[in-house]
Amino acid sequence: MVAIQHEQRVIKPNPLAELLANSETGNGDRKWRKDITEADFTPALILTPALKHSALLFYTQTAKVRYDPTIAADATSRFETPSNVKRTDQTYPFSVMIQNKFYKILEEHQRKGQQHTGTLEEVTLAVVFAERTLNTSVARGEFKLYCWPIIERDGIWMRRSYMNTVVSLDMWKILSQKSWELICMI
């Protein structure tokens, strides 16, 4: 990682794990590791040695969010992307693309123990990288987190869509059901 010259100052990069571990996550969970060994491999990688060379393994923080699968917006082109897919503020709602549809993540769906009409589904968001906002005067210096919607099958994680969901670090802090995970993708 290299420092970036911006206007009259130099911005030093922050490692993602340290950025997430130093943030107030609300549950005191600061368990993360820098190193991955073969002992961490999932059974699928151990049983199929050829997959080891193409696997992407990394530790990151994940958050489970709930959405109503009956309320969706189709995404037939990139011009139909909801504006709240890439949020830099600390407010709901924001959208997540799952397969070829966008679903709104609403604050009332995240509250535990509350009765919801219909059946809510969960999706896991995994933080992949962060970027510090430099251009907009409103959020200058704030961090944006780029997240992949993912699902786990037999120890292997798969992306639920090709599109990232972008949320601010402040928004990430208020999400519940966060944990550190070893992500293994093929």
C-alpha positions as a Markdown table, in Angstrom:
| # | Residue | x | y | z |
|---|---|---|---|---|
| 1 | Met | 0.0 | 0.0 | 0.0 |
| 2 | Val | 1.3 | 3.5 | -0.8 |
| 3 | Ala | 0.4 | 6.9 | 0.4 |
| 4 | Ile | -1.6 | 9.2 | -1.9 |
| 5 | Gln | -0.9 | 12.9 | -2.5 |
| 6 | His | -4.2 | 14.8 | -2.4 |
| 7 | Glu | -4.1 | 18.6 | -2.6 |
| 8 | Gln | -1.8 | 19.7 | 0.2 |
| 9 | Arg | -1.8 | 16.6 | 2.2 |
| 10 | Val | -0.7 | 13.0 | 2.1 |
| 11 | Ile | -3.3 | 10.3 | 2.8 |
| 12 | Lys | -1.9 | 7.1 | 4.3 |
| 13 | Pro | -3.7 | 3.8 | 3.6 |
| 14 | Asn | -5.3 | 1.8 | 6.4 |
| 15 | Pro | -5.3 | -2.0 | 6.3 |
| 16 | Leu | -8.9 | -3.1 | 6.1 |
| 17 | Ala | -8.7 | -5.5 | 9.0 |
| 18 | Glu | -7.3 | -2.8 | 11.3 |
| 19 | Leu | -9.9 | -0.3 | 10.1 |
| 20 | Leu | -12.8 | -2.7 | 10.9 |
| 21 | Ala | -11.2 | -3.9 | 14.2 |
| 22 | Asn | -10.6 | -0.4 | 15.4 |
| 23 | Ser | -14.2 | 0.7 | 14.6 |
| 24 | Glu | -16.8 | 0.3 | 17.3 |
| 25 | Thr | -18.7 | -2.7 | 16.1 |
| 26 | Gly | -21.2 | -2.8 | 18.9 |
| 27 | Asn | -20.4 | -6.4 | 19.9 |
| 28 | Gly | -16.8 | -6.2 | 20.9 |
| 29 | Asp | -15.8 | -8.7 | 18.3 |
| 30 | Arg | -12.2 | -8.0 | 17.3 |
| 31 | Lys | -11.1 | -11.5 | 16.4 |
| 32 | Trp | -9.2 | -11.4 | 13.1 |
| 33 | Arg | -6.1 | -13.1 | 11.8 |
| 34 | Lys | -3.6 | -12.0 | 9.2 |
| 35 | Asp | -2.2 | -15.4 | 8.3 |
| 36 | Ile | -4.0 | -18.3 | 6.7 |
| 37 | Thr | -2.5 | -21.8 | 6.9 |
| 38 | Glu | -3.5 | -25.1 | 5.2 |
| 39 | Ala | -5.2 | -26.1 | 8.5 |
| 40 | Asp | -7.7 | -23.3 | 7.7 |
| 41 | Phe | -8.7 | -24.8 | 4.4 |
| 42 | Thr | -12.2 | -26.1 | 4.0 |
| 43 | Pro | -12.8 | -29.8 | 3.4 |
| 44 | Ala | -13.6 | -29.1 | -0.3 |
| 45 | Leu | -10.1 | -27.7 | -0.8 |
| 46 | Ile | -8.5 | -30.6 | 1.0 |
| 47 | Leu | -10.4 | -33.2 | -1.0 |
| 48 | Thr | -9.7 | -31.5 | -4.3 |
| 49 | Pro | -6.0 | -30.3 | -4.3 |
| 50 | Ala | -6.4 | -28.7 | -7.8 |
| 51 | Leu | -8.8 | -26.2 | -6.3 |
| 52 | Lys | -6.1 | -24.9 | -3.8 |
| 53 | His | -4.4 | -23.0 | -6.6 |
| 54 | Ser | -7.5 | -21.2 | -7.8 |
| 55 | Ala | -9.1 | -20.5 | -4.4 |
| 56 | Leu | -9.2 | -17.0 | -2.9 |
| 57 | Leu | -9.0 | -17.1 | 0.9 |
| 58 | Phe | -9.1 | -14.1 | 3.1 |
| 59 | Tyr | -10.4 | -13.0 | 6.6 |
| 60 | Thr | -12.9 | -10.2 | 6.7 |
| 61 | Gln | -15.8 | -8.9 | 8.6 |
| 62 | Thr | -19.3 | -10.0 | 7.5 |
| 63 | Ala | -22.8 | -8.8 | 8.4 |
| 64 | Lys | -26.1 | -10.5 | 7.8 |
| 65 | Val | -28.9 | -8.3 | 6.7 |
| 66 | Arg | -32.6 | -9.2 | 6.0 |
| 67 | Tyr | -34.7 | -8.2 | 3.1 |
| 68 | Asp | -38.2 | -8.9 | 1.7 |
| 69 | Pro | -37.9 | -11.1 | -1.3 |
| 70 | Thr | -41.3 | -10.1 | -2.6 |
| 71 | Ile | -40.3 | -6.5 | -3.2 |
| 72 | Ala | -37.6 | -6.4 | -5.9 |
| 73 | Ala | -36.5 | -4.2 | -8.8 |
| 74 | Asp | -35.2 | -5.9 | -11.9 |
| 75 | Ala | -31.8 | -5.0 | -13.2 |
| 76 | Thr | -31.8 | -5.5 | -17.0 |
| 77 | Ser | -29.2 | -2.8 | -17.6 |
| 78 | Arg | -26.6 | -0.9 | -15.5 |
| 79 | Phe | -28.7 | 2.2 | -16.1 |
| 80 | Glu | -31.5 | 0.8 | -13.9 |
| 81 | Thr | -29.2 | 0.6 | -10.8 |
| 82 | Pro | -30.9 | 2.2 | -7.8 |
| 83 | Ser | -29.1 | 5.2 | -6.5 |
| 84 | Asn | -28.8 | 3.8 | -3.0 |
| 85 | Val | -26.5 | 0.9 | -4.1 |
| 86 | Lys | -23.5 | 3.1 | -3.4 |
| 87 | Arg | -24.3 | 5.0 | -0.2 |
| 88 | Thr | -21.9 | 7.2 | 1.7 |
| 89 | Asp | -24.2 | 8.4 | 4.4 |
| 90 | Gln | -25.4 | 6.6 | 7.6 |
| 91 | Thr | -29.1 | 6.1 | 6.7 |
| 92 | Tyr | -31.3 | 3.3 | 5.6 |
| 93 | Pro | -32.5 | 2.1 | 3.1 |
| 94 | Phe | -29.7 | 0.8 | 0.9 |
| 95 | Ser | -30.0 | -1.7 | -1.9 |
| 96 | Val | -28.2 | -5.0 | -2.5 |
| 97 | Met | -28.2 | -6.9 | -5.8 |
| 98 | Ile | -28.9 | -10.6 | -5.6 |
| 99 | Gln | -28.7 | -12.4 | -8.9 |
| 100 | Asn | -30.3 | -10.0 | -11.2 |
| 101 | Lys | -32.7 | -8.1 | -8.8 |
| 102 | Phe | -32.2 | -5.3 | -6.4 |
| 103 | Tyr | -33.6 | -5.6 | -2.8 |
| 104 | Lys | -33.9 | -2.8 | -0.3 |
| 105 | Ile | -32.4 | -3.2 | 3.1 |
| 106 | Leu | -34.8 | -1.5 | 5.4 |
| 107 | Glu | -34.1 | -0.6 | 9.0 |
| 108 | Glu | -37.3 | -2.1 | 10.4 |
| 109 | His | -36.3 | -5.5 | 8.9 |
| 110 | Gln | -33.0 | -5.5 | 10.8 |
| 111 | Arg | -34.6 | -5.3 | 14.3 |
| 112 | Lys | -34.7 | -8.7 | 16.1 |
| 113 | Gly | -37.9 | -9.9 | 17.6 |
| 114 | Gln | -40.1 | -7.7 | 15.6 |
| 115 | Gln | -43.0 | -9.3 | 13.7 |
| 116 | His | -42.8 | -8.8 | 9.9 |
| 117 | Thr | -45.5 | -9.4 | 7.4 |
| 118 | Gly | -44.2 | -12.0 | 4.9 |
| 119 | Thr | -41.1 | -14.0 | 5.1 |
| 120 | Leu | -37.7 | -12.2 | 5.2 |
| 121 | Glu | -34.6 | -13.7 | 3.8 |
| 122 | Glu | -31.0 | -13.1 | 4.8 |
| 123 | Val | -27.9 | -12.3 | 2.8 |
| 124 | Thr | -24.4 | -12.0 | 4.1 |
| 125 | Leu | -22.3 | -9.0 | 3.1 |
| 126 | Ala | -18.5 | -9.4 | 3.2 |
| 127 | Val | -16.3 | -6.3 | 3.2 |
| 128 | Val | -13.8 | -6.6 | 0.4 |
| 129 | Phe | -12.0 | -3.3 | 0.5 |
| 130 | Ala | -12.4 | 0.3 | 1.7 |
| 131 | Glu | -11.9 | 3.7 | 0.1 |
| 132 | Arg | -11.5 | 7.1 | 1.7 |
| 133 | Thr | -13.8 | 9.7 | 0.1 |
| 134 | Leu | -11.7 | 12.6 | -1.2 |
| 135 | Asn | -14.0 | 14.5 | -3.6 |
| 136 | Thr | -17.3 | 15.3 | -1.9 |
| 137 | Ser | -17.3 | 18.0 | 0.7 |
| 138 | Val | -20.0 | 16.3 | 2.7 |
| 139 | Ala | -18.3 | 13.0 | 3.3 |
| 140 | Arg | -14.6 | 14.0 | 2.8 |
| 141 | Gly | -12.3 | 11.8 | 4.8 |
| 142 | Glu | -15.0 | 9.2 | 5.5 |
| 143 | Phe | -14.5 | 5.6 | 4.5 |
| 144 | Lys | -16.7 | 3.7 | 2.0 |
| 145 | Leu | -16.8 | -0.1 | 2.4 |
| 146 | Tyr | -17.2 | -2.2 | -0.8 |
| 147 | Cys | -19.1 | -5.3 | 0.1 |
| 148 | Trp | -20.0 | -8.5 | -1.8 |
| 149 | Pro | -23.3 | -10.2 | -1.2 |
| 150 | Ile | -22.2 | -13.9 | -0.6 |
| 151 | Ile | -23.7 | -17.3 | 0.4 |
| 152 | Glu | -21.9 | -20.3 | 1.8 |
| 153 | Arg | -22.3 | -23.8 | 0.5 |
| 154 | Asp | -20.2 | -26.6 | 2.1 |
| 155 | Gly | -17.5 | -24.3 | 3.3 |
| 156 | Ile | -17.2 | -22.5 | -0.1 |
| 157 | Trp | -18.5 | -18.9 | -0.4 |
| 158 | Met | -20.1 | -17.7 | -3.7 |
| 159 | Arg | -21.0 | -14.2 | -4.8 |
| 160 | Arg | -24.7 | -13.7 | -5.1 |
| 161 | Ser | -24.2 | -11.1 | -7.9 |
| 162 | Tyr | -21.5 | -9.3 | -9.9 |
| 163 | Met | -22.3 | -5.9 | -8.3 |
| 164 | Asn | -20.8 | -4.5 | -5.1 |
| 165 | Thr | -22.8 | -2.8 | -2.4 |
| 166 | Val | -21.1 | 0.3 | -1.0 |
| 167 | Val | -21.9 | 1.5 | 2.5 |
| 168 | Ser | -20.2 | 4.0 | 4.7 |
| 169 | Leu | -18.1 | 2.8 | 7.7 |
| 170 | Asp | -20.6 | 4.6 | 9.9 |
| 171 | Met | -23.5 | 2.6 | 8.4 |
| 172 | Trp | -21.5 | -0.6 | 8.8 |
| 173 | Lys | -21.0 | 0.1 | 12.5 |
| 174 | Ile | -24.8 | 0.1 | 13.1 |
| 175 | Leu | -25.5 | -3.1 | 11.3 |
| 176 | Ser | -26.1 | -6.1 | 13.6 |
| 177 | Gln | -25.0 | -9.7 | 13.2 |
| 178 | Lys | -21.4 | -9.0 | 12.4 |
| 179 | Ser | -18.6 | -11.5 | 12.7 |
| 180 | Trp | -15.1 | -12.3 | 11.4 |
| 181 | Glu | -15.1 | -15.0 | 8.8 |
| 182 | Leu | -12.5 | -16.9 | 6.7 |
| 183 | Ile | -13.9 | -16.5 | 3.2 |
| 184 | Cys | -12.9 | -19.2 | 0.7 |
| 185 | Met | -14.0 | -18.5 | -2.8 |
| 186 | Ile | -13.4 | -20.5 | -6.0 |
